[in-house]
Amino acid sequence: MDRIKAIAELSNAFGPSGFEEAVVEVITKYSIGLDVEVDPMNNVYSRLKSNSGNRPVVMLDAHSDEVGFMVQAITPKGLISFLPLGGWVTTNVPAHPVVIRNSKGQLIKGITTSRPPHFMNAAQRDKKLTLDDIYVDIGATSRKEVIEVFGIEPGDPIAPDVSFAYNEQTGVMMGKCFDNRMGCLCILEVMDRLKGENLNVDVVGAFAAQEEVGTRGAEITARSAKPDLAIVFEGSPADDIYYDEFTAQGCLKKGTQIRHLDRSMVSNPRFIGYAKELAKAKGIAYQSAVRAQGGTNAGKIHLSNKGVPTLVLGIPARYAHTHYCYSSVFDVDATVDLAVEVIKSLTDARVRELLGQK
């Protein structure tokens, strides 16, 4: 698999929460040699052909959706009001390119509005911005033109309009929605590397929809896959430019991020301990994260069935939940390497130990 080509296609794909179809196509395209199933919610399941059906199940999770918007209404002047799909900070929204997918599947380019300084007085400059102050402008001059010429109506999804780029000298990638197309790439690579391996577990890749609006897809994938153990891949917010080297826990080029805590889960200490033990033995770079905020699909997955020990591995992504992100291939390598080593090393005894069984 051509990694850079795959992540470019994943990153560029249009896929706000609930509208992940284009991402599903890319995932399916790169799931060569696997049994692939897509459910009505846009969740994708990929299974190794060597799965026997009578062994412990390890589920690999990543969410396929991205933060975006939805058309709410169209003004008489042809401006488009919208509501957020996922968590946005208002000040990150104006003056950026976006695309709207109309009912015909066409992607219509536009920009989020901002008021030039020429038309702002002192009070307007100091006013706190809200989403109600921002519209999408597609270059139309009337509501009729938006509907009849551009084919846009309320309910149509909106996503950032950003093209992927890769710097071969630095190994750093730039693009949109690395939260969590980086996680999708990791599942594809792990599954590809496990093909033909003599494993003691069955492995299911689960690409979950609608994480950004409440980790909804993971409720379905966990119920369907019925995992005994799970590894969640996440494009985690990088904090290396905000904190010093001793405080930062999501740094580019420092390896996979092992998450101990966030608002959705207290991580399983046995699984974390085993992952760190393997990482040290294999020389795989990692960094530990104890996060006061945020959450992942692990929050839903670890509560499924009778309780699922879940390991969260993050690829640090600068500027998550904005139009543009940076991530490093070094961190992708470390994440994929650690997940592969964990799965290859699982024996019946080790699974029982991670499950807390004697």
C-alpha positions in Angstrom: 0.0 0.0 0.0 1.3 3.5 -0.9 0.9 5.1 2.5 1.2 8.8 1.3 -1.3 8.2 -1.5 -3.7 6.5 0.9 -3.6 9.2 3.6 -3.9 11.9 0.9 -7.1 10.3 -0.4 -8.4 9.7 3.1 -7.6 13.3 4.2 -9.0 14.9 1.0 -12.2 12.8 1.1 -15.4 14.7 2.0 -16.9 13.2 5.2 -18.6 15.2 7.9 -20.5 13.3 10.6 -23.3 11.4 9.0 -22.0 11.9 5.5 -19.0 9.6 5.4 -19.7 7.8 2.1 -16.6 9.2 0.2 -14.4 8.1 3.1 -16.0 4.6 3.0 -15.1 4.3 -0.6 -11.4 5.1 0.1 -11.3 2.6 3.0 -12.9 -0.1 0.9 -10.4 0.6 -1.9 -7.4 0.0 0.4 -8.9 -3.0 2.2 -7.4 -5.4 -0.3 -7.5 -9.1 0.7 -9.9 -8.5 3.6 -13.5 -9.3 4.1 -15.3 -6.0 4.1 -18.8 -5.0 5.2 -20.5 -1.7 5.4 -23.6 -1.2 7.6 -26.5 1.3 7.1 -24.8 3.8 9.3 -21.6 4.0 7.2 -19.6 2.0 9.7 -17.0 -0.2 7.9 -15.9 -3.6 9.1 -12.8 -5.3 7.7 -11.8 -8.8 8.8 -8.8 -11.0 8.2 -9.6 -14.0 6.1 -7.8 -16.1 8.6 -10.3 -15.2 11.3 -11.8 -18.5 12.6 -14.8 -17.3 14.6 -13.9 -19.2 17.7 -11.0 -17.2 19.1 -10.8 -14.0 21.2 -11.6 -10.9 19.1 -9.4 -7.8 19.0 -11.2 -4.8 17.5 -9.3 -2.0 15.9 -11.2 1.2 16.0 -10.9 4.6 14.3 -13.6 7.1 13.4 -14.1 8.1 9.8 -16.0 11.3 10.1 -14.7 14.8 10.4 -16.0 18.0 12.0 -18.0 20.0 9.6 -21.3 21.9 9.3 -24.8 21.6 7.9 -26.8 24.1 5.9 -29.6 25.5 8.1 -31.1 28.3 6.0 -30.5 30.6 3.0 -30.9 34.3 3.3 -32.5 36.5 0.6 -29.0 37.8 -0.4 -27.8 34.2 -1.0 -25.7 33.7 2.2 -25.9 30.3 3.8 -26.4 29.9 7.6 -25.2 26.7 9.2 -25.0 24.6 12.3 -21.8 22.8 13.4 -21.3 19.0 13.1 -18.8 18.4 15.9 -16.8 20.7 18.2 -15.7 24.0 16.7 -14.2 27.1 18.3 -16.0 30.0 16.7 -12.8 32.1 16.1 -11.4 29.3 14.0 -14.4 29.3 11.6 -14.4 32.6 9.6 -12.4 33.4 6.4 -11.8 29.8 5.3 -12.6 27.8 2.2 -15.3 25.2 2.5 -17.3 22.8 0.1 -21.0 22.1 0.3 -22.2 18.8 -1.1 -25.6 19.3 -2.8 -28.3 16.7 -3.4 -26.7 15.8 -6.7 -23.4 15.0 -5.0 -21.7 18.0 -6.5 -19.2 19.8 -4.3 -19.8 23.6 -4.3 -17.0 25.8 -3.2 -17.5 28.7 -0.8 -15.9 30.7 1.9 -17.0 31.3 5.5 -17.7 35.0 5.8 -15.8 37.6 7.7 -16.2 41.4 7.9 -13.3 43.4 6.4 -11.9 46.1 8.7 -13.2 48.8 6.3 -16.8 48.0 7.5 -16.1 47.6 11.2 -16.3 50.3 13.9 -14.6 50.0 17.3 -17.6 48.3 18.9 -17.7 45.7 16.1 -14.0 45.0 16.5 -14.5 44.3 20.2 -17.7 42.3 19.8 -17.5 38.6 20.7 -18.0 36.5 17.6 -20.7 33.8 17.5 -21.6 31.3 14.8 -24.7 33.2 14.1 -22.5 36.0 12.8 -20.9 33.8 10.2 -22.3 32.5 6.9 -21.0 30.6 3.9 -20.8 32.7 0.7 -20.7 30.7 -2.5 -20.6 33.8 -4.7 -24.4 33.9 -5.3 -26.4 37.1 -5.3 -29.8 35.7 -4.2 -31.6 32.8 -2.4 -33.1 31.7 -5.7 -29.6 31.4 -7.3 -28.3 29.3 -4.4 -31.2 26.9 -4.8 -31.8 26.8 -8.5 -28.3 27.3 -9.9 -26.1 25.7 -7.2 -28.7 23.1 -6.1 -28.1 23.8 -2.4 -30.8 23.3 0.2 -31.1 23.1 4.0 -29.7 19.8 5.3 -26.7 19.7 2.9 -23.4 19.0 4.6 -20.4 21.3 4.6 -16.7 20.4 5.1 -13.4 22.3 5.0 -11.8 22.6 1.6 -8.1 21.6 2.1 -5.7 19.6 -0.1 -3.2 17.2 1.5 0.6 17.9 1.2 3.6 16.0 2.3 7.1 17.2 3.0 9.5 14.4 2.3 12.5 16.2 3.9 10.8 16.4 7.3 8.3 13.6 7.1 5.5 15.9 8.1 2.1 15.8 6.5 -0.4 18.7 6.2 -4.1 18.3 5.5 -7.6 18.4 7.0 -9.2 16.0 9.5 -6.1 14.1 10.7 -8.6 13.6 13.5 -9.2 10.9 12.5 -8.2 9.9 9.0 -4.7 9.1 10.6 -6.4 6.5 12.7 -8.1 5.1 9.6 -4.7 4.8 7.9 -3.4 3.0 11.0 -6.1 0.3 10.8 -5.4 -0.2 7.1 -1.7 -0.6 7.7 -2.1 -2.9 10.7 -4.6 -5.1 8.9 -2.3 -5.3 5.9 0.7 -6.3 8.0 -1.2 -8.9 9.8 -2.3 -10.7 6.7 -0.7 -14.1 6.6 0.5 -14.0 10.2 -0.2 -17.0 12.5 -2.3 -15.3 15.1 -4.0 -16.5 18.2 -6.8 -14.0 17.9 -9.4 -12.8 15.4 -8.9 -9.2 14.3 -11.7 -6.9 13.1 -11.0 -3.4 11.8 -14.0 -1.1 12.7 -14.2 2.3 11.0 -16.9 4.1 13.0 -19.1 6.9 11.7 -20.4 9.9 13.7 -17.7 10.0 16.4 -17.6 13.8 16.4 -21.3 14.1 17.3 -21.3 11.7 20.2 -19.3 8.6 19.5 -22.4 7.1 17.9 -20.9 4.7 15.4 -18.8 3.0 18.0 -21.9 1.9 19.9 -22.9 -0.1 16.8 -19.4 -1.4 15.9 -18.8 -2.7 19.5 -22.2 -4.3 19.6 -21.5 -6.0 16.2 -17.9 -7.0 16.6 -18.3 -8.1 20.3 -14.6 -7.6 21.0 -12.7 -9.1 23.9 -9.9 -6.5 23.6 -9.8 -3.2 21.6 -7.2 -0.8 20.2 -8.4 2.6 19.4 -6.4 4.8 17.0 -7.0 8.5 17.3 -5.6 11.7 15.8 -4.9 13.3 19.1 -4.6 17.0 19.6 -0.9 17.9 19.7 0.2 20.2 22.5 3.9 20.5 21.8 3.7 24.2 20.8 1.8 25.2 23.9 3.8 23.6 26.7 7.4 22.9 27.7 9.1 19.6 27.0 8.3 18.2 30.4 4.6 19.1 30.3 3.7 18.4 26.7 2.3 14.9 26.1 1.3 15.0 22.4 4.5 16.0 20.5 5.2 15.5 16.8 8.1 13.0 16.2 8.1 11.6 19.7 6.1 8.4 19.0 2.7 7.0 19.6 0.7 8.6 22.3 -0.6 6.1 24.9 -3.6 7.6 26.6 -4.1 7.0 30.3 -7.1 9.2 31.0 -9.6 11.5 29.4 -13.2 12.5 30.1 -14.5 9.3 28.5 -12.4 6.6 30.0 -9.9 5.6 32.7 -7.6 3.3 30.6 -7.0 -0.3 31.6 -3.7 -0.4 33.5 -2.9 -4.0 32.6 -3.3 -3.3 28.8 -1.2 -0.1 29.1 1.5 -1.8 31.2 1.7 -4.6 28.6 1.9 -2.1 25.7 4.7 -0.1 27.3 6.6 -3.3 28.1 6.5 -4.3 24.4 7.3 -0.8 23.2 10.5 -0.8 25.4 11.5 -4.3 24.3 11.0 -3.5 20.6 12.5 0.0 20.7 9.2 1.7 19.7 8.9 5.4 20.7 5.9 6.3 22.8 4.7 9.2 25.0 2.1 9.0 27.8 -0.9 11.3 28.0 -3.1 12.1 31.0 -5.8 14.4 29.5 -8.2 16.6 31.4 -10.4 17.0 28.4 -11.5 15.2 25.3 -12.6 11.6 24.6 -12.6 8.9 22.0 -14.6 5.9 20.9 -12.9 4.0 23.7 -15.4 5.6 26.0 -18.2 3.6 24.4 -16.2 0.5 23.5 -14.8 -0.2 26.9 -18.3 -0.2 28.3 -19.6 -2.7 25.8 -20.3 -6.4 26.4 -18.9 -7.3 29.9 -16.3 -4.6 29.7 -13.5 -4.4 27.1 -9.9 -3.6 28.0 -9.1 -0.9 25.5 -5.8 0.7 24.5 -5.9 4.2 23.0 -2.9 5.0 20.7 -2.7 8.5 19.3 -1.0 10.1 16.4 -0.4 13.8 17.5 -2.1 16.2 15.2 -1.5 20.0 15.5 -4.6 22.2 15.2 -7.2 19.4 15.5 -10.8 20.6 14.9 -9.6 23.4 12.6 -9.2 23.4 8.8 -5.5 22.4 8.8 -3.4 19.9 10.7 0.2 18.7 10.8 1.2 15.1 11.7 4.4 13.1 11.4 5.0 9.8 9.6 7.4 8.9 12.5 4.4 8.8 14.9 2.3 6.8 12.4 5.1 4.2 12.2 5.4 4.0 16.0 1.6 3.6 16.3 1.3 0.9 13.7 4.4 -0.9 14.9 3.2 -1.1 18.5 -0.3 -2.3 17.5 1.1 -5.0 15.3 3.5 -6.2 18.1 0.7 -6.2 20.6 -1.6 -8.3 18.4 1.1 -10.8 17.3 2.2 -11.4 20.8 -1.3 -12.2 22.2 -1.7 -15.8 23.5 -4.6 -17.3 25.3 -2.8 -16.8 28.6 -2.0 -13.2 27.8 -5.6 -12.5 26.8 -6.9 -14.0 30.0 -4.4 -11.9 32.0 -5.5 -8.7 30.2 -9.1 -9.6 30.9 -8.2 -10.1 34.6 -8.9 -13.8 34.5 -6.8 -16.4 36.2 
